[in-house]
Amino acid sequence: MVTTRRVAVVRVVMVVLLAVLPAALVFPSPLLRSVASEATGDLAYRVPPTVSVLPEDADWAARASPILRETRTPRVLPAGGFTGRRVVSPAGERALWVWATGDPASLLRLASRNGVTTLYVWVSPGFSRSPATMTRLTELCRLAAARRLAVDALGGDPSWAVHPQRAGRWAVEVAKTRRFRRLHLDVEPHALASWSGHTGVLSAGLISAVVHARASGMPVDVDIPYWYWTVLTASGEPLDIGIMRRADAITVMAYQDSWRKVVAVSRPELSRAAMRGVRVIVGVNIRRPKGDAPPSSYWGRSAGEIGREIRMIGAELSRSTVFGGIAIHDAESLARLGRLG
């Protein structure tokens, strides 16, 4: 009788554990949530003013694209899933957002001086129809290859969360040029004025944009703010998880003004990515902050100080199996500093 009772107790415990563990794996611990919330401060600065592109009537989502509607009940798509092994990524990768290429030779000298290994180069839709643009990009890619620098196509707009097929058309255009290694999406639908009222559907639209881009056959990396783990899509799926399930890698925009804060706000996403084997690049900001934004940039610090801060971030986060390196925002601001210490 005693043995039977013990077996019954063990069975009850196993049932409880099976019910609780999945939720514990998906959502960070209260301690992680507390650390992240303490480091964020006022969140209002995340939403820059912009004009809404969403219709205000209640049935707008019913008229959205078929894939956007489909994403409300997400499918499991093939994408860099967990393999039980360390994610293979360049050791100590250092990336740089480049919004305007200018002179390719000057840009590559700047990159070499600062140990940059990857360039996220902005290319807007229709870029391939401009002979001057294609000439400049061809030269940039040629010189970068000679220096063993990777060049990824950077593109995106908040409206792509409303019209995700635009991401697909852009991706196909990039793929046809055969100039770039990967796609780098920077959509940021939270910049839309309608974000607060349509968060769930816009989040689903962002995921749909990733799906459209991957249909091009090129690897897709996605920029996300460090707080996307707090956002739910229309289907109830955490936004960061939805992106990780479809993207090949993520770049976490961990914009803060000290290495300790950068590390603190990055850890929730690194932990969640580690459970899925998704590579993570951590972005730091050296650009002048806008308006009355709380400290979210290293602007005003010396090149030597910023260099030391970046090394501290790398040293702390390198313990994560999915940490792939640091990305610096952006080339224009780096050019003013010259060379990081």
Summary of the structure (lengths in Angstrom):
residues: 341
radius of gyration: 21.2
end to end distance: 72.1
largest distance: 85.1
contacts: 1090
relative contact order: 0.15
helix: 48%
strand: 14%
